[in-house]
Amino acid sequence: MNGTFFNLLAGTPHFQTPGVDAAIAARFLLIRHGGNFTYRDGDFCYDGNRCKPESLGWRFVQTFGAPCVAEIKGGALDAEIAATYHEAAEAEHWYRFEKDWGDPS
């Protein structure tokens, strides 16, 4: 058995560049509070655990791969980080409203 298998079982990060989670969380806070960020209307819940800055790193890596930390800190991936946040908010909405009760509309 290898370490990746145990990481998958335990839910810990795997196949990820060290520091990506923290860099994405820090950059996201800059994006969100920088004045250019807009929330989407509709089926999005931005206040759940999935949308916490520290929860965005693994979502980002699943969609866009593991980038270099310098790229994140430099702002080259701001659009992708924002897209990850919106995706997390959409997943939060699904979890809250559609998972157990069906479409709320």
Helices and strands as residue ranges (DSSP letters): H 3-10, H 20-33, G 49-51, G 53-55, H 56-64, H 69-74, H 78-93, I 94-98
